């Protein structure tokens, strides 16, 4: 029996969507391929509340994150970090020789509008990167508040890593003024890993003309131009099997479940897991900035000074065909993580939380 995953990606994929991947191969330069990719783009625009161009990449989300930095940084990048994946933006910049400065928040705390304003008011930066939903710490950054700061700095290209939140949290890209928003398939979209997706503004596209060395595979300007030239086709051979699945899943999200209903379900699951964690443990980060797609939980049960062994807990859960996430980075073993993203339902949340309580004899 398959293990039911409550880790922060990859997440559970429904059988009907898995079956979509078994479709016959077609020519990736065919009219049918264009039709699929156009439909994906239109439905992703609905999920992201944007009219910006949608780009796809056969890669993890990290590929388009690196492409965003390489394609849009003409001067210097301001990188804001609230955990391990914020640090990844900075590692990408330095590995590519892109001038960048990293601004760290205190562990468990968000990036604040004041931090962003202090950095941008120096005039040193033409790109800003932020993690919308940090799976290592469970923090969801206040992008609505940060958007008000960004309006005062229209020359700065705003790049947002929303890998673990798109289709689980409502992100109104155009209303917020996000220039590049990046996600991937294996999180709240509830698909296998292997495709990255981004929305790209006209402003970001125009910036790329100022950057001479944008790379090749992840050159966002070339991808944009190729879509125009070849009618929703891509510079390199795409993962057609995953595109079949993404096409079908987006149709389900938009036309069957409904986008707002999906957001509401994620909110409901998040509230349930937090309430359970409050009863037996403690929720890790600042309560005002909690992720809607996973909960990071202190691994010390209430009334105890000793941390549980997360690997031992997962060994017990494996007997029930379930797995949750250990803490990540500096929080490994100090916390554990329960994902409530994708196609998981409230019944699944009750199943995992009841099982943890039972195997640890918390009840």
C-alpha positions in Angstrom: 0.0 0.0 0.0 1.3 3.5 -0.8 2.5 5.7 2.0 0.2 8.6 2.6 2.5 11.6 2.6 2.1 14.5 5.1 5.5 15.9 4.2 5.9 19.4 2.6 6.2 17.9 -0.9 6.0 15.8 -2.8 2.4 15.4 -1.8 -0.3 12.8 -2.5 -1.4 12.7 -6.1 -4.9 11.3 -7.0 -5.1 8.2 -9.1 -7.0 9.9 -11.9 -4.3 12.5 -12.3 -1.6 9.8 -12.2 -3.4 8.1 -15.1 -3.3 11.3 -17.1 0.5 10.9 -17.3 0.1 7.6 -19.2 -1.2 9.4 -22.3 0.5 8.7 -25.6 3.4 10.9 -26.7 2.8 13.7 -29.2 5.1 15.9 -31.1 6.1 18.8 -28.8 6.0 21.1 -31.8 2.5 20.1 -32.7 -0.8 22.1 -32.6 -2.1 19.8 -29.9 0.9 20.6 -27.7 0.3 24.3 -28.2 -3.3 23.8 -27.2 -2.4 22.0 -24.0 0.2 24.6 -23.0 -2.2 27.5 -23.8 -4.9 26.0 -21.6 -2.4 25.5 -18.8 -1.4 29.1 -19.1 -5.0 30.4 -19.0 -5.9 28.3 -16.0 -2.7 29.3 -14.1 -3.6 32.9 -14.7 -6.9 32.3 -13.0 -5.3 30.5 -10.0 -2.8 33.4 -9.6 -5.3 36.2 -10.4 -3.0 37.6 -13.1 -2.8 38.6 -16.7 1.0 38.2 -16.7 2.7 35.8 -19.0 2.9 32.2 -17.7 6.2 30.3 -18.3 6.8 26.6 -17.8 10.1 24.8 -17.3 11.0 21.1 -17.1 12.8 21.6 -13.8 12.1 22.1 -10.1 11.1 25.5 -8.9 14.7 26.2 -8.2 15.4 26.4 -11.9 13.1 29.3 -12.5 14.3 31.0 -9.3 17.8 30.9 -10.6 16.6 32.0 -14.0 14.8 35.0 -12.4 18.0 36.2 -10.7 20.1 35.7 -13.8 17.6 37.3 -16.1 16.6 40.3 -14.1 19.5 41.5 -12.0 21.3 44.3 -13.8 22.6 45.9 -10.6 22.2 44.1 -7.3 19.7 41.8 -5.6 18.3 42.2 -2.1 17.5 38.7 -0.8 15.2 38.4 2.2 15.3 35.1 4.2 13.1 33.6 6.9 14.7 30.2 6.6 16.4 27.6 4.5 14.7 28.5 1.2 15.3 32.2 1.6 19.0 31.3 2.0 18.7 29.4 -1.3 18.0 32.6 -3.2 21.3 34.0 -1.9 23.2 30.8 -2.7 21.9 31.0 -6.3 23.0 34.6 -6.6 26.5 34.1 -5.3 27.0 30.9 -7.3 26.1 32.8 -10.5 28.3 35.8 -9.7 25.3 38.1 -9.1 25.9 40.9 -6.6 23.5 40.3 -3.7 23.0 41.1 0.0 21.0 38.8 2.4 18.7 40.2 5.0 17.8 37.5 7.7 14.8 37.6 10.0 15.0 36.3 13.5 14.2 32.6 13.5 10.4 32.1 13.3 9.7 35.7 12.4 8.7 37.1 9.0 10.2 39.6 6.7 8.6 42.9 7.6 7.7 45.9 5.4 10.1 48.0 7.5 13.0 45.7 6.6 12.1 45.9 2.9 11.8 49.7 3.0 15.1 50.1 4.8 16.9 48.1 2.1 15.3 49.6 -0.9 15.6 53.2 0.3 19.3 52.9 -0.2 18.8 52.8 -4.0 21.4 49.9 -4.2 19.0 47.2 -5.5 17.1 46.6 -8.7 15.8 43.1 -7.7 14.2 41.9 -4.5 13.5 38.3 -3.7 11.3 36.9 -0.9 9.9 33.5 0.1 6.1 33.7 0.4 5.8 30.5 2.4 8.9 29.1 4.1 8.5 25.3 4.7 11.5 25.1 7.1 10.0 27.5 9.6 6.3 27.5 8.8 6.2 31.3 8.3 4.1 32.9 5.6 5.4 36.3 4.8 3.0 39.3 4.7 3.2 40.0 1.0 0.1 42.2 1.1 1.9 44.6 3.5 5.2 44.3 1.6 3.3 45.2 -1.6 2.6 48.6 -0.3 6.4 49.2 0.1 7.1 47.9 -3.4 4.7 50.4 -4.9 7.2 53.1 -3.8 10.0 51.4 -5.7 8.7 50.8 -9.2 12.1 50.2 -10.7 12.7 47.1 -8.5 11.7 43.8 -9.9 9.9 41.8 -7.3 10.6 38.0 -7.3 8.5 35.7 -5.1 9.2 32.1 -4.3 5.7 30.6 -3.9 6.7 27.0 -4.5 4.8 25.7 -1.4 1.8 28.0 -1.4 0.4 28.4 -4.9 -3.1 26.7 -5.1 -3.1 26.5 -1.3 -2.9 30.2 -0.4 -4.6 33.1 -2.3 -2.0 35.2 -4.0 -3.4 38.0 -6.1 -0.4 38.6 -8.3 -1.6 41.6 -10.3 -3.1 43.3 -7.2 0.1 42.9 -5.3 2.3 43.9 -8.2 4.5 40.8 -8.2 6.8 40.7 -11.2 7.9 37.1 -11.0 6.1 34.5 -9.0 7.5 31.0 -9.1 6.0 27.7 -8.1 6.3 24.0 -8.9 4.0 21.1 -9.3 4.7 18.8 -6.3 3.3 20.9 -3.5 -0.2 22.4 -3.2 -0.9 21.7 -6.9 -0.8 18.0 -6.0 1.2 16.7 -8.9 4.5 14.8 -9.2 7.6 16.9 -9.2 9.3 17.9 -12.4 7.6 21.1 -13.7 8.2 24.7 -12.6 5.8 27.5 -13.3 6.1 31.3 -13.1 4.1 34.3 -13.9 6.2 37.2 -15.4 5.3 40.8 -15.8 6.0 43.1 -18.7 8.3 45.1 -16.4 10.4 42.0 -15.7 10.6 41.1 -19.3 11.8 44.6 -20.2 14.4 44.4 -17.5 15.9 41.3 -19.1 17.1 43.5 -22.1 19.5 45.2 -19.7 21.1 42.0 -18.6 23.7 40.6 -21.1 24.5 37.3 -19.6 21.2 35.6 -18.7 22.3 32.0 -19.2 20.7 29.7 -21.7 18.2 27.1 -20.4 16.7 29.4 -17.8 16.9 32.6 -19.9 13.4 34.0 -19.2 13.5 36.5 -22.1 14.2 33.7 -24.6 11.4 31.5 -23.2 9.0 34.5 -23.4 9.9 35.3 -27.0 9.7 31.6 -28.0 6.1 31.4 -26.7 5.2 34.3 -28.9 7.1 33.0 -31.9 5.9 29.4 -31.7 2.4 29.8 -30.2 2.8 28.5 -26.6 5.7 26.2 -27.3 9.1 26.1 -25.5 12.7 26.4 -26.3 13.6 22.9 -25.1 11.7 19.6 -25.1 9.1 19.8 -22.4 7.8 17.1 -20.0 4.6 16.3 -21.9 3.5 13.6 -19.4 3.5 16.1 -16.6 1.8 18.7 -18.8 -1.0 16.3 -19.4 -1.4 15.9 -15.6 -1.1 19.7 -14.9 -3.7 20.4 -17.6 -6.2 18.0 -16.0 -5.5 19.1 -12.5 -5.9 22.8 -13.2 -9.3 22.0 -14.9 -10.3 20.2 -11.7 -9.1 23.1 -9.5 -10.8 25.8 -11.6 -14.0 24.0 -12.7 -14.7 21.3 -10.2 -13.5 22.3 -6.8 -13.4 26.0 -7.5 -10.4 28.2 -6.6 -12.0 29.9 -3.6 -13.2 26.6 -2.2 -9.7 25.2 -2.5 -8.3 28.1 -0.5 -11.0 27.7 2.1 -10.2 24.0 2.5 -6.6 24.7 3.1 -7.5 27.3 5.7 -9.8 24.8 7.5 -7.1 22.1 7.5 -4.5 24.5 8.8 -6.8 25.7 11.6 -7.5 22.1 12.7 -3.8 21.0 12.8 -2.8 24.2 14.7 -5.6 23.5 17.2 -4.4 19.9 17.7 -0.7 21.1 18.0 -1.7 23.6 20.7 -3.3 20.8 22.7 -0.3 18.4 22.7 2.8 20.4 21.6 3.3 24.0 20.5 3.2 25.6 17.1 6.7 26.9 16.3 6.7 30.3 14.6 5.1 33.7 15.2 1.3 33.0 15.4 0.5 36.1 13.3 2.4 34.7 10.2 1.5 31.0 9.9 1.6 29.0 6.7 -1.6 27.8 5.3 -0.1 24.7 3.7 1.9 23.2 6.6 2.4 23.5 10.3 5.8 23.3 12.0 5.4 21.9 15.5 7.8 21.9 18.5 8.9 18.3 19.1 8.6 18.6 22.9 5.2 17.4 24.1 3.5 19.7 26.6 4.7 19.0 30.1 7.9 17.3 29.0 11.5 18.6 28.7 12.5 15.9 26.2 12.0 16.0 22.5 10.4 13.1 20.8 12.4 11.2 18.2 10.9 12.2 14.8 12.6 9.3 13.0 11.2 6.9 15.6 7.7 8.5 15.2 7.9 8.1 11.5 8.8 4.4 11.9 5.7 3.9 13.9 3.6 5.9 11.5 5.0 3.8 8.6 3.2 0.8 10.1 0.0 2.7 9.4 1.2 3.8 5.9 1.8 7.4 6.8 4.7 9.8 6.9 5.2 13.3 8.3 8.1 15.6 7.9 11.1 16.1 10.2 12.2 19.6 10.9 14.5 21.2 8.2 17.9 22.7 8.4 18.6 24.2 11.9 15.2 22.9 13.0 15.8 19.2 12.2 14.7 17.0 15.1 13.7 20.1 17.1 10.4 20.3 15.2 8.3 18.1 13.0 6.0 19.2 10.1 2.5 18.2 9.1 1.6 19.3 5.6 -2.0 20.2 4.8 -1.7 20.9 1.1 -2.8 19.8 -2.2 -5.7 17.3 -2.4 -5.5 16.2 1.2 -8.8 16.5 3.0 -10.0 17.2 6.6 -10.4 13.4 7.2 -6.7 13.0 6.4 -5.8 15.6 9.0 -7.8 13.8 11.6 -6.1 10.5 10.6 -2.6 11.8 10.9 -3.1 13.8 14.1 -5.0 10.9 15.8 -2.3 8.5 14.8 0.5 10.7 16.2 -1.4 11.0 19.5 -2.0 7.3 19.7 1.5 6.0 18.9 3.1 8.5 21.2 0.4 7.7 23.9 -0.5 11.4 24.3 -4.1 10.6 24.9 
